[in-house]
Amino acid sequence: MVEPTVPVKKDGKGHIIDKRAGKMTSLIANKKVLSLNLFAWLFLAPYLLFYSWFMLYPIIKGFIISLYQWTIGNERTYVGLGNYQAIFKDGFFWEALGNTVYFVVISTPALVIAGILLALIVNSRLKGTGFLRSAFFLPHILSISVISSIWVFVLQPYTGLMNSVLKTLGVTQEIFWLDSANLAWLSILLATIWWTVGFNMVLFLAGLQEIPDDLYEAARIDGANSWHCFRYITLPSLKGVILLVVVLQSIASFKLFGQSYLMTNGGPGTSTRTLVQYIYETGFRTNEMGLASAMSYVLFLVMVLFAIIQFKFMAKKD
């Protein structure tokens, strides 16, 4: 009896194609991928559980609360978008939002420029750069209460370090740093730069160390000076890091609370009261939790809008 023959296919080079072997190989590969994915999800499960419980659930719960008129200890009353309508009629909300946007505008460029300058200093071949890296980054590990206490002491009139230094330089007029709106914002900005610029420096330093030295050597052979190297090599190479720092710093500046609350308490008057501080006062002083939750979501939408605009105008399209 003649056994039935299996049709044989060959590729362009005359090699026999075995479909059954190909299917078996594909099946084994799929099982390995499924096994690896299963182990990955098992390792990620504890983090995802905590993230969902402490991050995603509060976000969803906060939005639900924003739809109610609720004070702690009393029953909730559903008002729909009533809290959001009340926000847009609240003059103090718009003032606090304006103060917050103003700080974002003045702090983000300052922290980016200062971070780049410090990164260039510690990336140079000067002696003592290891000590400078530690010194510049050290304030970042301190708490906001410590930072604010230090700067209140530095900026206090008559006996403060800042006025004492200015007197030695010939400034005879006593300066009250925290008693006028413009100087208060400048004081908050100085404290913020001193506290957070070390983190930006580390990011820029990582970017600088990724730039090949061959580019600088070739530029110097062609007659480029230090400014040309910085303008045509360093800055273009740091564009991705600059975008990252700008977005992170904008988000951090929108969340400004500790410095203004501890240094000026939002004063003089309400000139330095930020939106986060106003949300805090609405939720925990006037006890209007639904209204405070609605304000938080408006702030979230503003931050998302700023981030989208920054990515759209700064990100380079491939």
PEFENCOR-V965410 format. One record per residue. N is the residue number from 1. RES is the residue in one small letter. PSI is psi in degrees with one decimal (NA if undefined). OMEGA is omega in radians with two decimals (NA if undefined). D_CENTER is the distance of its C-alpha to the mean C-alpha in whole Angstrom. Layout:
n->N res->RES psi->PSI omega->OMEGA d_center->D_CENTER
n->N res->RES psi->PSI omega->OMEGA d_center->D_CENTER
This chain:
n->1 res->m psi->133.4 omega->-3.09 d_center->78
n->2 res->v psi->125.8 omega->3.14 d_center->76
n->3 res->e psi->143.7 omega->3.13 d_center->72
n->4 res->p psi->139.4 omega->-3.11 d_center->70
n->5 res->t psi->143.1 omega->3.10 d_center->68
n->6 res->v psi->128.3 omega->-3.14 d_center->64
n->7 res->p psi->132.9 omega->-3.09 d_center->63
n->8 res->v psi->130.9 omega->3.08 d_center->61
n->9 res->k psi->144.9 omega->3.14 d_center->59
n->10 res->k psi->149.8 omega->3.08 d_center->58
n->11 res->d psi->-172.6 omega->-3.09 d_center->55
n->12 res->g psi->-23.6 omega->-3.13 d_center->56
n->13 res->k psi->4.8 omega->3.12 d_center->57
n->14 res->g psi->4.5 omega->3.13 d_center->59
n->15 res->h psi->140.3 omega->-3.11 d_center->57
n->16 res->i psi->132.9 omega->3.14 d_center->58
n->17 res->i psi->116.7 omega->3.12 d_center->55
n->18 res->d psi->105.7 omega->-3.08 d_center->55
n->19 res->k psi->-35.8 omega->-3.11 d_center->53
n->20 res->r psi->-41.6 omega->3.10 d_center->54
n->21 res->a psi->-37.0 omega->3.13 d_center->52
n->22 res->g psi->-39.8 omega->3.12 d_center->49
n->23 res->k psi->-40.9 omega->3.12 d_center->48
n->24 res->m psi->-43.6 omega->3.12 d_center->49
n->25 res->t psi->-43.0 omega->3.12 d_center->46
n->26 res->s psi->-39.7 omega->3.13 d_center->44
n->27 res->l psi->-42.4 omega->3.11 d_center->44
n->28 res->i psi->-41.9 omega->3.13 d_center->44
n->29 res->a psi->-40.5 omega->3.13 d_center->41
n->30 res->n psi->-38.2 omega->3.10 d_center->39
n->31 res->k psi->-39.9 omega->3.12 d_center->40
n->32 res->k psi->-42.4 omega->3.12 d_center->38
n->33 res->v psi->-42.2 omega->3.13 d_center->35
n->34 res->l psi->-38.8 omega->3.12 d_center->36
n->35 res->s psi->-43.4 omega->3.12 d_center->36
n->36 res->l psi->-41.8 omega->3.12 d_center->33
n->37 res->n psi->-37.2 omega->3.12 d_center->31
n->38 res->l psi->-44.4 omega->3.10 d_center->32
n->39 res->f psi->-38.7 omega->3.12 d_center->32
n->40 res->a psi->-45.1 omega->3.14 d_center->28
n->41 res->w psi->-33.1 omega->3.09 d_center->28
n->42 res->l psi->-40.6 omega->3.12 d_center->30
n->43 res->f psi->-32.2 omega->-3.13 d_center->27
n->44 res->l psi->-17.2 omega->-3.04 d_center->24
n->45 res->a psi->-46.9 omega->3.13 d_center->26
n->46 res->p psi->-42.5 omega->3.12 d_center->25
n->47 res->y psi->-44.7 omega->-3.13 d_center->21
n->48 res->l psi->-34.8 omega->3.12 d_center->22
n->49 res->l psi->-49.9 omega->3.13 d_center->24
n->50 res->f psi->-39.8 omega->-3.14 d_center->22
n->51 res->y psi->-43.3 omega->-3.14 d_center->19
n->52 res->s psi->-39.5 omega->-3.08 d_center->21
n->53 res->w psi->-40.2 omega->-3.04 d_center->23
n->54 res->f psi->-9.9 omega->-3.13 d_center->20
n->55 res->m psi->-59.6 omega->-3.06 d_center->17
n->56 res->l psi->-45.3 omega->-3.13 d_center->19
n->57 res->y psi->-45.8 omega->3.09 d_center->22
n->58 res->p psi->-34.1 omega->3.11 d_center->20
n->59 res->i psi->-47.0 omega->3.13 d_center->19
n->60 res->i psi->-42.7 omega->3.14 d_center->22
n->61 res->k psi->-38.2 omega->3.12 d_center->24
n->62 res->g psi->-39.8 omega->3.10 d_center->22
n->63 res->f psi->-38.4 omega->3.10 d_center->23
n->64 res->i psi->-43.0 omega->3.14 d_center->26
n->65 res->i psi->-33.0 omega->-3.12 d_center->26
n->66 res->s psi->-15.2 omega->3.13 d_center->25
n->67 res->l psi->3.7 omega->-3.10 d_center->28
n->68 res->y psi->153.1 omega->2.92 d_center->31
n->69 res->q psi->113.1 omega->-2.96 d_center->32
n->70 res->w psi->129.7 omega->2.95 d_center->31
n->71 res->t psi->144.1 omega->-3.06 d_center->32
n->72 res->i psi->129.9 omega->-3.13 d_center->32
n->73 res->g psi->-10.7 omega->3.13 d_center->35
n->74 res->n psi->165.7 omega->3.12 d_center->37
n->75 res->e psi->150.5 omega->3.14 d_center->37
n->76 res->r psi->143.8 omega->3.10 d_center->34
n->77 res->t psi->122.6 omega->-3.09 d_center->36
n->78 res->y psi->125.1 omega->3.13 d_center->34
n->79 res->v psi->2.1 omega->3.13 d_center->34
n->80 res->g psi->-123.9 omega->3.14 d_center->32
n->81 res->l psi->17.3 omega->-3.12 d_center->30
n->82 res->g psi->-38.6 omega->3.12 d_center->31
n->83 res->n psi->-37.5 omega->3.13 d_center->28
n->84 res->y psi->-35.3 omega->3.05 d_center->26
n->85 res->q psi->-38.3 omega->3.11 d_center->29
n->86 res->a psi->-33.4 omega->-3.14 d_center->29
n->87 res->i psi->-46.8 omega->-3.06 d_center->26
n->88 res->f psi->-11.2 omega->3.06 d_center->27
n->89 res->k psi->0.1 omega->-3.07 d_center->30
n->90 res->d psi->111.0 omega->3.14 d_center->28
n->91 res->g psi->-33.9 omega->3.12 d_center->28
n->92 res->f psi->-32.2 omega->3.09 d_center->26
n->93 res->f psi->-46.6 omega->-3.13 d_center->23
n->94 res->w psi->-35.1 omega->3.08 d_center->23
n->95 res->e psi->-44.3 omega->3.13 d_center->23
n->96 res->a psi->-38.8 omega->3.09 d_center->20
n->97 res->l psi->-40.9 omega->3.09 d_center->18
n->98 res->g psi->-41.9 omega->3.08 d_center->20
n->99 res->n psi->-40.3 omega->-3.13 d_center->19
n->100 res->t psi->-46.2 omega->3.13 d_center->15
n->101 res->v psi->-38.1 omega->3.10 d_center->15
n->102 res->y psi->-42.5 omega->3.13 d_center->17
n->103 res->f psi->-37.8 omega->3.09 d_center->14
n->104 res->v psi->-42.5 omega->-3.08 d_center->12
n->105 res->v psi->-38.4 omega->-3.09 d_center->14
n->106 res->i psi->-26.9 omega->-3.04 d_center->15
n->107 res->s psi->-37.0 omega->-3.06 d_center->12
n->108 res->t psi->-52.6 omega->3.10 d_center->10
n->109 res->p psi->-38.4 omega->-3.12 d_center->14
n->110 res->a psi->-43.1 omega->-3.11 d_center->15
n->111 res->l psi->-32.4 omega->3.08 d_center->12
n->112 res->v psi->-48.0 omega->-3.13 d_center->12
n->113 res->i psi->-45.9 omega->3.13 d_center->16
n->114 res->a psi->-38.5 omega->3.12 d_center->16
n->115 res->g psi->-41.4 omega->3.12 d_center->14
n->116 res->i psi->-44.2 omega->-3.13 d_center->16
n->117 res->l psi->-44.7 omega->3.13 d_center->19
n->118 res->l psi->-37.6 omega->3.11 d_center->19
n->119 res->a psi->-38.6 omega->3.10 d_center->18
n->120 res->l psi->-35.9 omega->-3.14 d_center->22
n->121 res->i psi->-48.9 omega->-3.07 d_center->23
n->122 res->v psi->-14.6 omega->3.09 d_center->23
n->123 res->n psi->-5.2 omega->3.14 d_center->23
n->124 res->s psi->176.3 omega->-3.11 d_center->27
n->125 res->r psi->19.2 omega->3.11 d_center->30
n->126 res->l psi->156.0 omega->3.10 d_center->31
n->127 res->k psi->146.6 omega->3.09 d_center->32
n->128 res->g psi->11.8 omega->-3.13 d_center->30
n->129 res->t psi->-29.1 omega->3.09 d_center->26
n->130 res->g psi->-42.4 omega->3.08 d_center->26
n->131 res->f psi->-39.6 omega->-3.13 d_center->26
n->132 res->l psi->-37.4 omega->3.10 d_center->24
n->133 res->r psi->-45.0 omega->3.13 d_center->21
n->134 res->s psi->-41.7 omega->-3.10 d_center->22
n->135 res->a psi->-41.2 omega->-3.13 d_center->22
n->136 res->f psi->-32.6 omega->-3.09 d_center->19
n->137 res->f psi->-21.1 omega->-3.03 d_center->17
n->138 res->l psi->-44.0 omega->-3.14 d_center->19
n->139 res->p psi->-23.9 omega->-3.08 d_center->17
n->140 res->h psi->-23.9 omega->-3.10 d_center->14
n->141 res->i psi->-6.4 omega->-3.14 d_center->16
n->142 res->l psi->156.8 omega->3.13 d_center->18
n->143 res->s psi->160.4 omega->-3.10 d_center->17
n->144 res->i psi->-31.8 omega->3.12 d_center->16
n->145 res->s psi->-39.3 omega->3.10 d_center->20
n->146 res->v psi->-45.3 omega->-3.14 d_center->21
n->147 res->i psi->-46.7 omega->-3.11 d_center->19
n->148 res->s psi->-40.0 omega->3.12 d_center->20
n->149 res->s psi->-40.4 omega->3.12 d_center->24
n->150 res->i psi->-46.3 omega->-3.06 d_center->24
n->151 res->w psi->-28.1 omega->3.01 d_center->23
n->152 res->v psi->-39.9 omega->3.09 d_center->25
n->153 res->f psi->-40.0 omega->-3.12 d_center->28
n->154 res->v psi->-36.9 omega->-3.00 d_center->27
n->155 res->l psi->0.3 omega->-3.12 d_center->27
n->156 res->q psi->147.1 omega->-3.10 d_center->30
n->157 res->p psi->157.7 omega->3.06 d_center->33
n->158 res->y psi->-50.6 omega->-3.06 d_center->36
n->159 res->t psi->0.0 omega->-3.10 d_center->35
n->160 res->g psi->154.1 omega->-3.12 d_center->32
n->161 res->l psi->-40.9 omega->-3.09 d_center->31
n->162 res->m psi->-47.6 omega->3.13 d_center->29
n->163 res->n psi->-33.7 omega->3.10 d_center->33
n->164 res->s psi->-41.5 omega->3.10 d_center->35
n->165 res->v psi->-41.9 omega->3.14 d_center->33
n->166 res->l psi->-34.5 omega->3.11 d_center->34
n->167 res->k psi->-37.2 omega->3.10 d_center->37
n->168 res->t psi->-23.8 omega->3.11 d_center->38
n->169 res->l psi->1.0 omega->3.07 d_center->37
n->170 res->g psi->4.6 omega->3.11 d_center->40
n->171 res->v psi->115.0 omega->-3.05 d_center->38
n->172 res->t psi->-24.5 omega->-3.09 d_center->40
n->173 res->q psi->135.1 omega->3.11 d_center->38
n->174 res->e psi->130.9 omega->-3.08 d_center->36
n->175 res->i psi->127.2 omega->3.09 d_center->33
n->176 res->f psi->94.3 omega->-2.97 d_center->31
n->177 res->w psi->-33.9 omega->-3.02 d_center->28
n->178 res->l psi->9.9 omega->-3.06 d_center->27
n->179 res->d psi->-1.6 omega->3.05 d_center->29
n->180 res->s psi->151.7 omega->-3.00 d_center->29
n->181 res->a psi->-49.0 omega->-3.08 d_center->26
n->182 res->n psi->-45.1 omega->3.13 d_center->25
n->183 res->l psi->-32.3 omega->3.10 d_center->25
n->184 res->a psi->-43.0 omega->3.09 d_center->23
n->185 res->w psi->-39.4 omega->3.09 d_center->20
n->186 res->l psi->-39.1 omega->3.12 d_center->21
n->187 res->s psi->-44.6 omega->3.11 d_center->21
n->188 res->i psi->-39.4 omega->3.13 d_center->18
n->189 res->l psi->-43.4 omega->3.12 d_center->16
n->190 res->l psi->-44.1 omega->3.13 d_center->18
n->191 res->a psi->-39.1 omega->-3.13 d_center->17
n->192 res->t psi->-42.9 omega->3.12 d_center->14
n->193 res->i psi->-47.1 omega->-3.12 d_center->14
n->194 res->w psi->-32.7 omega->-3.08 d_center->16
n->195 res->w psi->-42.3 omega->-2.93 d_center->14
n->196 res->t psi->-10.5 omega->-3.04 d_center->11
n->197 res->v psi->-23.9 omega->3.14 d_center->12
n->198 res->g psi->-36.2 omega->3.12 d_center->14
n->199 res->f psi->-42.9 omega->3.08 d_center->11
n->200 res->n psi->-36.9 omega->3.11 d_center->10
n->201 res->m psi->-42.5 omega->-3.13 d_center->14
n->202 res->v psi->-41.4 omega->3.12 d_center->14
n->203 res->l psi->-45.0 omega->3.12 d_center->12
n->204 res->f psi->-35.0 omega->3.11 d_center->14
n->205 res->l psi->-40.8 omega->3.08 d_center->17
n->206 res->a psi->-39.7 omega->3.10 d_center->17
n->207 res->g psi->-40.1 omega->3.12 d_center->17
n->208 res->l psi->-38.6 omega->-3.11 d_center->20
n->209 res->q psi->-11.3 omega->3.07 d_center->22
n->210 res->e psi->-10.0 omega->-3.14 d_center->22
n->211 res->i psi->124.7 omega->-3.13 d_center->24
n->212 res->p psi->139.0 omega->3.09 d_center->28
n->213 res->d psi->-22.7 omega->-3.14 d_center->30
n->214 res->d psi->-32.5 omega->3.14 d_center->32
n->215 res->l psi->-44.1 omega->3.13 d_center->31
n->216 res->y psi->-39.8 omega->3.13 d_center->31
n->217 res->e psi->-42.7 omega->3.11 d_center->34
n->218 res->a psi->-38.0 omega->3.13 d_center->36
n->219 res->a psi->-39.4 omega->3.12 d_center->34
n->220 res->r psi->-36.3 omega->3.08 d_center->36
n->221 res->i psi->-35.1 omega->3.12 d_center->39
n->222 res->d psi->1.1 omega->3.07 d_center->39
n->223 res->g psi->14.0 omega->-3.14 d_center->39
n->224 res->a psi->140.9 omega->3.06 d_center->35
n->225 res->n psi->-173.8 omega->-3.07 d_center->34
n->226 res->s psi->-39.5 omega->3.14 d_center->31
n->227 res->w psi->-41.4 omega->3.12 d_center->29
n->228 res->h psi->-40.9 omega->3.11 d_center->30
n->229 res->c psi->-41.1 omega->-3.14 d_center->29
n->230 res->f psi->-41.2 omega->-3.05 d_center->25
n->231 res->r psi->-41.0 omega->-2.99 d_center->26
n->232 res->y psi->-10.3 omega->3.13 d_center->27
n->233 res->i psi->-54.7 omega->-3.02 d_center->26
n->234 res->t psi->-54.0 omega->-3.09 d_center->23
n->235 res->l psi->-47.4 omega->3.09 d_center->21
n->236 res->p psi->-35.0 omega->-3.14 d_center->21
n->237 res->s psi->-25.5 omega->-3.12 d_center->21
n->238 res->l psi->9.0 omega->-3.04 d_center->17
n->239 res->k psi->-42.1 omega->3.13 d_center->16
n->240 res->g psi->-40.5 omega->3.12 d_center->14
n->241 res->v psi->-38.2 omega->3.12 d_center->12
n->242 res->i psi->-42.8 omega->3.10 d_center->12
n->243 res->l psi->-43.7 omega->3.12 d_center->11
n->244 res->l psi->-46.6 omega->-3.11 d_center->8
n->245 res->v psi->-40.0 omega->3.14 d_center->7
n->246 res->v psi->-44.4 omega->-3.13 d_center->8
n->247 res->v psi->-47.7 omega->3.14 d_center->6
n->248 res->l psi->-41.0 omega->-3.11 d_center->2
n->249 res->q psi->-36.1 omega->3.09 d_center->4
n->250 res->s psi->-44.0 omega->3.12 d_center->6
n->251 res->i psi->-43.7 omega->3.13 d_center->5
n->252 res->a psi->-38.2 omega->-3.13 d_center->5
n->253 res->s psi->-34.1 omega->3.07 d_center->8
n->254 res->f psi->-28.6 omega->-3.12 d_center->9
n->255 res->k psi->16.0 omega->3.14 d_center->10
n->256 res->l psi->127.0 omega->3.11 d_center->12
n->257 res->f psi->-55.1 omega->-2.99 d_center->15
n->258 res->g psi->-46.9 omega->-3.08 d_center->16
n->259 res->q psi->-49.5 omega->-3.10 d_center->17
n->260 res->s psi->-36.2 omega->-3.10 d_center->18
n->261 res->y psi->-41.4 omega->-3.07 d_center->20
n->262 res->l psi->-28.9 omega->-3.10 d_center->21
n->263 res->m psi->-41.2 omega->-3.06 d_center->22
n->264 res->t psi->-9.8 omega->-3.05 d_center->24
n->265 res->n psi->35.3 omega->3.14 d_center->24
n->266 res->g psi->-1.6 omega->-3.07 d_center->23
n->267 res->g psi->-177.4 omega->0.00 d_center->26
n->268 res->p psi->135.8 omega->-3.02 d_center->28
n->269 res->g psi->-120.7 omega->3.06 d_center->29
n->270 res->t psi->23.8 omega->-3.02 d_center->26
n->271 res->s psi->-22.1 omega->3.10 d_center->24
n->272 res->t psi->18.5 omega->3.10 d_center->21
n->273 res->r psi->118.9 omega->-3.10 d_center->21
n->274 res->t psi->172.0 omega->-3.09 d_center->17
n->275 res->l psi->-36.7 omega->3.11 d_center->17
n->276 res->v psi->-39.1 omega->3.10 d_center->16
n->277 res->q psi->-39.2 omega->3.11 d_center->19
n->278 res->y psi->-37.2 omega->3.06 d_center->21
n->279 res->i psi->-42.1 omega->3.11 d_center->20
n->280 res->y psi->-45.4 omega->-3.13 d_center->21
n->281 res->e psi->-37.2 omega->3.12 d_center->24
n->282 res->t psi->-40.6 omega->-3.07 d_center->25
n->283 res->g psi->-38.8 omega->-2.97 d_center->25
n->284 res->f psi->-8.6 omega->3.05 d_center->26
n->285 res->r psi->-51.6 omega->3.08 d_center->28
n->286 res->t psi->-7.4 omega->3.00 d_center->30
n->287 res->n psi->33.3 omega->3.09 d_center->29
n->288 res->e psi->83.7 omega->-3.01 d_center->28
n->289 res->m psi->-36.6 omega->3.12 d_center->26
n->290 res->g psi->-43.7 omega->3.12 d_center->27
n->291 res->l psi->-40.2 omega->3.11 d_center->26
n->292 res->a psi->-38.7 omega->3.10 d_center->23
n->293 res->s psi->-40.0 omega->3.10 d_center->22
n->294 res->a psi->-41.0 omega->3.08 d_center->22
n->295 res->m psi->-38.1 omega->3.13 d_center->20
n->296 res->s psi->-39.0 omega->3.13 d_center->17
n->297 res->y psi->-33.8 omega->3.04 d_center->18
n->298 res->v psi->-43.2 omega->3.08 d_center->18
n->299 res->l psi->-40.7 omega->3.11 d_center->15
n->300 res->f psi->-43.9 omega->3.13 d_center->13
n->301 res->l psi->-38.0 omega->3.09 d_center->15
n->302 res->v psi->-42.6 omega->3.12 d_center->14
n->303 res->m psi->-41.6 omega->3.10 d_center->10
n->304 res->v psi->-41.9 omega->3.14 d_center->12
n->305 res->l psi->-44.4 omega->3.11 d_center->14
n->306 res->f psi->-42.4 omega->-3.14 d_center->12
n->307 res->a psi->-41.4 omega->3.12 d_center->10
n->308 res->i psi->-43.1 omega->3.13 d_center->14
n->309 res->i psi->-42.5 omega->-3.14 d_center->15
n->310 res->q psi->-43.8 omega->3.11 d_center->13
n->311 res->f psi->-36.8 omega->-3.08 d_center->13
n->312 res->k psi->-38.9 omega->-3.04 d_center->17
n->313 res->f psi->-18.2 omega->-3.08 d_center->18
n->314 res->m psi->-27.7 omega->-3.09 d_center->16
n->315 res->a psi->139.5 omega->3.14 d_center->16
n->316 res->k psi->128.8 omega->3.14 d_center->20
n->317 res->k psi->131.1 omega->3.11 d_center->22
n->318 res->d psi->NA omega->NA d_center->24
